[in-house]
Amino acid sequence: MFMSTISEAENIVLNLPPRERGELAAKLLASLKPPYEDEDAIIAEALRRSEEMKLNPEIAISLEELDRRIRERFKWM
């Protein structure tokens, strides 16, 4: 019964327009626990990544490039 409920929900969701699927996906992701329970670990990782980008600025991408890649990956226009 549980799997049929998931399959039914999946069928409904996959037929939503892309924008509505994205909004639902964001809500579902926000409802999950963060991968790090420890706030200090989150801050330490953010600082480490920031320092890595300062040392190697060529690894960073612009917000516009990030948007382009997301649209391309999910076939959004």
HULINFEN-V135226 format. One record per run of one state. SS is the DSSP state (A for helix, B for strand, O for the rest). FROM is the first residue (numbers start at 1). LEN is the number of residues. Records with the same first field share a line. If there is no record, write none. Layout:
SS: FROM-LEN + FROM-LEN
This chain:
O: 1-1 + 15-3 + 32-7 + 56-1 + 60-3 + 74-4
A: 2-13 + 18-14 + 39-17 + 57-3 + 63-11
